């Protein structure tokens, strides 16, 4: 085999491992393929994001890198059924999961949040998505599987800016309605 082919293969494998693609993709599957009926039934058991978040953690769900984490523009969220079936998601996946849950509850006219925003932050090659939600005057962030309290939206953004993110974009804004 020619040396440049070997070097290319080694570089590609090294890059893939460094990105975490093999660290979580197949190692933490729940062993159960969820259906939409099962997901709806599961979500029916929760009327707040805190209880859902805690139950997911108690079941062993976690953060994990996606194979498409190589490029921020290719980072598309899995469906909530896929997330439940495999037991993990990246920040984009968890933001989509909780977004779907909140909208599912709204469709049933169950108000679990007054509003939420999905934020996209980036700096050079790093990016992150999270949900800022508000219930009354209480503001919190769902980031991966953590819920963090904050006093103001600016305090939340400063928290992420201090972690090295510089650009912000609100990808979606949702209000429960009056």
Helices and strands as residue ranges (DSSP letters): H 3-18, H 21-24, H 36-44, H 49-58, E 62-63, G 67-70, H 80-86, E 88-89, H 91-107, E 115-123, E 126-135, E 138-143, E 146-150, H 153-161, E 167-175
